[in-house]
Amino acid sequence: MKTKLCSWIRCLVIVPAAALLLAGCGQKEEPAAPSAQNQKSSDTAASLQKAATEMKDKVQQTAQDVAQKAGVEADKLKAQAQEQVQQAKELVASEADKLKAKAQEQVQAGKEQIAAPSDKLKVQSLIDQASKLVSETKYADAANVLKQLASFKLTPEQQKTVDDLSGKIKTALAGDAAKSVGNLLNGTK
C-alpha cells in the first residue's frame, strides 16, 4: 500500500515538473526590452509558484485520501482476522468437547469390560450353587438362588442352564406338594 502511495506521489510531482521544464526549454529567447522580459519572468515565476502550490495541495489531498482508504482496508482486514480467530476458537472448543465425550464413552466401555468378567463369574457361581442345591434336593433354596440371577444379563448358554434348573425345581416342588397332599389325605383317613 505504501509503495503505491509513493509511486502515485512521484507521478504527481514528476509529470508537472517535466512539463514545466519542457515548456521553458521550448521558448525562444527574443531580444526584447529588458523590462518586458523581467515582467515575463516574474509572471512565469508566479505561475510556477502557483502551479507548485496547487500540485502540493493535490499531492497532500491524495495522500490523505490514500491514507484514509488504507485505514478502512486495515480495519476490514482486522475485522476479518478477528472473525477467523473466533471461528477457530469455536472449532477447537467443539472438537475438544467431542474428544472429551468420546474419551468418556471409552472409559465407560472399559469399566463395563472390567465388570463383565466379574459378573460372569458371579452368575456362574450362582448357577453352580443352584445346581448343587437341586442335586441335594433343596429345591426351595435353589429357587431363591435362581431369583438372584434376575438382575444379571445372562449368555444364551447360561439362560438355558437356568431354564433347565427352573424346570427341575418346579417339577420337584410340584411332586413334593402332591406327596404332601397325599400324605395329609392318607394320614387323616
DOLODO-634309 format. One record per residue: residue number from 1; residue in three letters; chain; x, y, z of N, C-alpha, C in turn. Coordinates in steps of 0.05 Angstrom, whole numbers. Atoms other than C-alpha are relative to their C-alpha. Last residue first. Layout:
DOLODO-634309
  resi  resn  chain     nxx     nyy     nzz    caxx    cayy    cazz     cxx     cyy     czz
   NUM   ALA      A       X       Y       Z       X       Y       Z       X       Y       Z
...
END
This chain:
DOLODO-634309
  resi  resn  chain     nxx     nyy     nzz    caxx    cayy    cazz     cxx     cyy     czz
   189   LYS      A      19      22       5   -1165   -1828    1138      -1     -18      23
   188   THR      A      26      -7     -13   -1129   -1765    1161     -20     -21      -3
   187   GLY      A      -3      -1     -29   -1058   -1792    1147     -27       7      14
   186   ASN      A      -3      27     -11   -1074   -1814    1077       1       0      30
   185   LEU      A      25      14       5   -1101   -1745    1058       2     -29      12
   184   LEU      A      21     -11     -18   -1044   -1710    1091     -26     -15      -3
   183   ASN      A      -6       8     -27    -994   -1757    1058     -21      11      19
   182   GLY      A       6      28      -2   -1026   -1746     990       4     -11      28
   181   VAL      A      29       1      -1   -1024   -1671    1000      -9     -29       3
   180   SER      A       9     -11     -25    -951   -1675    1019     -30      -1       2
   179   LYS      A      -5      20     -20    -936   -1722     961     -10      10      27
   178   ALA      A      19      21       3    -970   -1674     913       4     -22      21
   177   ALA      A      26     -11      -9    -931   -1615     941     -21     -22      -3
   176   ASP      A       0      -1     -30    -866   -1654     935     -27       9      11
   175   GLY      A       1      28      -9    -882   -1671     862      -1      -1      30
   174   ALA      A      28       9       6    -899   -1598     847      -3     -29      10
   173   LEU      A      17     -12     -20    -834   -1577     882     -29      -9      -4
   172   ALA      A      -5      12     -26    -795   -1627     841     -18      11      21
   171   THR      A       9      27       1    -826   -1606     775       3     -13      28
   170   LYS      A      29      -1       1    -817   -1533     791     -12     -28       1
   169   ILE      A       9      -9     -26    -744   -1544     812     -31       0       1
   168   LYS      A      -4      22     -19    -728   -1586     750     -12       8      28
   167   GLY      A      19      22       7    -759   -1533     704       2     -23      20
   166   SER      A      27      -9      -9    -722   -1477     740     -20     -21      -6
   165   LEU      A       1       2     -29    -656   -1516     732     -28       8      11
   164   ASP      A       0      29      -6    -668   -1525     657      -3      -4      31
   163   ASP      A      27      10       7    -686   -1451     650      -2     -30       6
   162   VAL      A      18     -10     -21    -622   -1431     688     -29     -10      -6
   161   THR      A      -6      15     -25    -579   -1476     643     -20       8      22
   160   LYS      A      10      28       4    -612   -1448     580       4     -16      26
   159   GLN      A      29      -2      -1    -601   -1376     605     -12     -28      -3
   158   GLN      A       7      -2     -28    -527   -1392     619     -31       0       3
   157   GLU      A      -7      25     -12    -518   -1416     547      -8       0      30
   156   PRO      A      20      20       8    -555   -1356     518       5     -28      14
   155   THR      A      -6       9      27    -510   -1311     560     -21     -20      -8
   154   LEU      A     -10      27       4    -542   -1279     620       6      -6     -29
   153   LYS      A       4       7      28    -550   -1206     637      14     -27      -5
   152   PHE      A     -24       3      17    -556   -1202     712      -8      -5     -29
   151   SER      A     -12     -26       4    -612   -1175     757      24      -1     -19
   150   ALA      A      18     -17      16    -655   -1238     750      13      27      -6
   149   LEU      A     -11      -3      28    -597   -1282     774     -17      19     -17
   148   GLN      A     -21     -20      -1    -616   -1271     848      12       5     -29
   147   LYS      A      13     -27       0    -682   -1308     835      22      22       0
   146   LEU      A       6      -7      28    -641   -1371     817     -13      28      -2
   145   VAL      A     -25      -7      13    -612   -1372     888      -5       9     -29
   144   ASN      A      -9     -27     -11    -682   -1369     918      26       9     -13
   143   ALA      A      18     -20      13    -705   -1427     873       8      28       9
   142   ALA      A     -10      -3      28    -644   -1469     895     -17      21     -14
   141   ASP      A     -25     -16      -1    -663   -1456     968      11       5     -28
   140   ALA      A       8     -28      -7    -734   -1480     954      24      18       2
   139   TYR      A      12     -15      22    -708   -1541     917      -8      28       6
   138   LYS      A       8     -24     -15    -661   -1569     968     -11      20     -20
   137   THR      A      29      -2      -3    -659   -1637     935      -9      22      19
   136   GLU      A       4       7     -29    -583   -1643     945     -29       1       7
   135   SER      A      -9      27      -4    -576   -1645     869      -3     -10      29
   134   VAL      A      19      18      13    -620   -1584     865       8     -28       3
   133   LEU      A      24       2     -18    -577   -1548     917     -21     -19     -12
   132   LYS      A      -8      16     -23    -514   -1564     876     -24      -4      19
   131   SER      A      -2      28       9    -546   -1538     813       6     -18      23
   130   ALA      A      28      10       4    -567   -1474     848       1     -29      -9
   129   GLN      A      12       3     -27    -495   -1463     874     -28     -11      -3
   128   ASP      A     -12      24     -11    -466   -1475     804     -13      -6      28
   127   ILE      A      11      23      14    -515   -1425     775      10     -26      12
   126   LEU      A      27       3      -8    -497   -1374     829     -13     -25     -14
   125   SER      A       0      10     -27    -423   -1384     816     -28      -5      10
   124   GLN      A      -7      28       2    -433   -1377     741       0     -12      28
   123   VAL      A      23      15      11    -470   -1312     752       6     -30       0
   122   LYS      A      20       1     -20    -415   -1286     798     -25     -16      -9
   121   LEU      A      -8      18     -21    -361   -1305     749     -21      -3      22
   120   LYS      A       2      27      11    -398   -1273     691       8     -21      22
   119   ASP      A      28       7       0    -408   -1210     733      -3     -29     -10
   118   SER      A       8       5     -28    -333   -1208     749     -29      -8       1
   117   PRO      A     -10      26     -10    -317   -1217     675      -8      -6      29
   116   ALA      A      12      23      13    -366   -1162     655      12     -26       9
   115   ALA      A      22      10     -16    -343   -1110     705     -11     -26     -11
   114   ILE      A     -12      10     -25    -276   -1099     670     -21     -13      18
   113   GLN      A     -16      24       7    -310   -1095     602      14     -11      25
   112   GLU      A      18      22       5    -362   -1048     631      15     -26      -7
   111   LYS      A      11       8     -26    -309   -1003     661     -18     -24      -4
   110   GLY      A     -21      14     -14    -272   -1001     594     -10     -11      27
   109   ALA      A      -2      26      13    -337    -983     558      21     -17      14
   108   GLN      A      23      16      -8    -347    -927     608       1     -28     -12
   107   VAL      A      -4       7     -28    -276    -902     597     -23     -17      10
   106   GLN      A     -20      21      -1    -286    -906     522       6      -8      29
   105   GLU      A      12      24      10    -350    -866     526      19     -24       2
   104   GLN      A      17       9     -21    -316    -814     570     -14     -26      -8
   103   ALA      A     -17      11     -21    -260    -808     519     -17     -11      23
   102   LYS      A     -10      26      10    -310    -799     463      17     -13      21
   101   ALA      A      23      19       0    -346    -744     502       9     -28      -9
   100   LYS      A       7       6     -28    -280    -709     516     -22     -20       2
    99   LEU      A     -21      19     -10    -259    -715     443      -5      -7      29
    98   LYS      A       4      26      13    -325    -684     420      20     -21      11
    97   ASP      A      24      12     -12    -319    -628     471      -5     -28     -12
    96   ALA      A      -8       9     -27    -248    -614     448     -23     -13      14
    95   GLU      A     -15      25       3    -271    -613     375       9     -10      28
    94   SER      A      18      22       9    -325    -562     392      15     -27      -2
    93   ALA      A      17       7     -23    -277    -518     432     -18     -23      -7
    92   VAL      A     -17      14     -20    -225    -520     376     -17      -9      24
    91   LEU      A      -6      26      12    -279    -502     324      17     -17      20
    90   GLU      A      24      16      -2    -304    -445     368       4     -28     -11
    89   LYS      A       5       6     -29    -234    -418     377     -24     -18       3
    88   ALA      A     -20      20      -8    -220    -423     302      -4      -8      29
    87   GLN      A       8      26      12    -285    -387     286      19     -22       8
    86   GLN      A      23       9     -15    -266    -331     335     -10     -27     -10
    85   VAL      A     -10       9     -27    -197    -325     304     -23     -11      16
    84   GLN      A     -13      26       5    -228    -322     234      11     -11      27
    83   GLU      A      21      19       6    -275    -266     257      12     -28      -3
    82   GLN      A      13       6     -25    -217    -228     288     -22     -21      -3
    81   ALA      A     -18      16     -16    -178    -234     223     -12      -7      27
    80   GLN      A       0      27      11    -237    -210     183      18     -18      16
    79   ALA      A      26      13      -6    -246    -150     229      -1     -28     -10
    78   LYS      A      -1       6     -29    -172    -133     224     -26     -14       9
    77   LEU      A     -18      23      -3    -174    -138     148       1      -9      30
    76   LYS      A      14      23      11    -234     -91     146      16     -26       4
    75   ASP      A      22       7     -18    -200     -42     193     -15     -25     -10
    74   ALA      A     -13      13     -23    -136     -44     150     -22      -8      21
    73   GLU      A      -7      28       8    -179     -31      88      13     -15      24
    72   VAL      A      25      15       3    -210      30     122       6     -29      -7
    71   GLY      A      10       5     -27    -142      55     145     -26     -16      -1
    70   ALA      A     -17      21     -12    -113      46      75     -10      -7      28
    69   LYS      A       8      25      12    -172      85      46      16     -23      12
    68   GLN      A      27       7     -10    -159     141      95      -9     -27     -11
    67   ALA      A      -3       8     -28     -84     141      80     -27      -8      12
    66   VAL      A     -13      27       0     -98     142       5       2     -10      28
    65   ASP      A      20      18      11    -146     201      13      11     -29       1
    64   GLN      A      20       3     -21     -96     238      57     -21     -20      -8
    63   ALA      A     -13      16     -22     -40     225       7     -20      -4      22
    62   THR      A      -2      28      10     -85     249     -50      12     -18      22
    61   GLN      A      28      11       0    -102     312     -11       0     -29      -8
    60   GLN      A       8       3     -28     -28     325       3     -28     -12       2
    59   VAL      A     -15      23     -10     -10     312     -70      -7      -5      29
    58   LYS      A      11      24      12     -65     359     -93      14     -25      11
    57   ASP      A      26       5     -12     -43     413     -45     -13     -25     -10
    56   LYS      A      -6       9     -27      30     406     -68     -27      -6      14
    55   MET      A      -9      28       1       8     409    -140       5     -11      28
    54   GLU      A      23      17       6     -32     472    -127       7     -29      -1
    53   THR      A      18      -1     -24      27     504     -92     -24     -18      -5
    52   ALA      A     -13      16     -20      74     483    -149     -17      -2      25
    51   ALA      A       3      28       8      26     510    -201      12     -18      20
    50   LYS      A      28       7      -3      21     577    -163      -5     -30      -7
    49   GLN      A       5       1     -29      97     582    -156     -29     -10       5
    48   LEU      A     -13      25     -10     105     564    -230      -5      -3      30
    47   SER      A      16      23      10      54     617    -249      12     -27      10
    46   ALA      A      25       0     -15      88     668    -205     -17     -24      -8
    45   ALA      A      -7       9     -27     156     651    -235     -25      -2      18
    44   THR      A      -7      29       2     128     656    -305       6     -11      28
    43   ASP      A      25      14       4      96     724    -289       4     -31      -1
    42   SER      A      15      -3     -25     161     749    -259     -27     -15      -2
    41   SER      A     -13      18     -20     200     724    -318     -15       0      26
    40   LYS      A       7      27       9     151     759    -366      12     -21      19
    39   GLN      A      29       3      -6     157     824    -327      -8     -29      -7
    38   ASN      A       2       3     -30     233     817    -328     -29      -4       8
    37   GLN      A     -10      27      -6     229     805    -403      -1      -4      30
    36   ALA      A      20      19       9     185     865    -413       9     -28       7
    35   SER      A      22      -1     -19     232     908    -371     -22     -20      -8
    34   PRO      A      -7      12     -25     293     886    -411     -24       1      20
    33   ALA      A      -7     -20     -19     261     903    -476       5     -13      27
    32   ALA      A      22     -18      -6     263     848    -522       9      20      21
    31   PRO      A      -8     -25     -13     314     805    -554     -24      18       3
    30   GLU      A      -1     -21      19     280     741    -567      10      25      14
    29   GLU      A      -5     -26     -12     292     680    -528       3      20     -22
    28   LYS      A     -24     -13      12     260     621    -558       3      27      13
    27   GLN      A       3     -28       6     214     581    -514      26      11     -13
    26   GLY      A      11      -4      26     216     506    -518      -2      29      -8
    25   CYS      A     -20       5      20     261     497    -459      -9       7     -28
    24   GLY      A     -20     -21      -2     213     531    -411      21      -4     -21
    23   ALA      A      12     -25       9     155     489    -433      20      22       1
    22   LEU      A       2       1      29     197     427    -428     -12      26     -10
    21   LEU      A     -27      -1      11     216     443    -356       0       1     -30
    20   LEU      A     -10     -27      -4     145     459    -338      27       3     -12
    19   ALA      A      15     -18      19     121     395    -368       9      28       2
    18   ALA      A     -11       5      26     176     356    -332     -14      18     -21
    17   ALA      A     -26     -12       0     156     388    -266      12      -3     -28
    16   PRO      A       2     -29       3      82     372    -279      28      13      -2
    15   VAL      A      14      -7      25      98     298    -293      -3      30      -3
    14   ILE      A     -18       1      23     149     289    -237     -13      10     -26
    13   VAL      A     -21     -20      -2     107     312    -178      16       1     -26
    12   LEU      A      13     -26      -2      41     275    -190      21      22       1
    11   CYS      A      12      -7      26      78     214    -216     -12      28       1
    10   ARG      A     -21      -5      19     123     212    -155     -12       9     -27
     9   ILE      A     -12     -26      -7      64     218    -108      21       8     -21
     8   TRP      A      20     -19       7      29     159    -141      10      29       4
     7   SER      A       0      -1      30      91     116    -138     -19      22      -9
     6   CYS      A     -25     -13       8      99     133     -63       1       3     -31
     5   LEU      A       2     -28      -8      26     116     -49      25      15     -10
     4   LYS      A      18     -12      19      31      50     -88      -2      30       6
     3   THR      A     -14      -2      26      93      31     -48     -18      13     -20
     2   LYS      A     -18     -22      -2      57      47      18      15       4     -27
     1   MET      A      17     -23       0       0       0       0      18      25       0
END
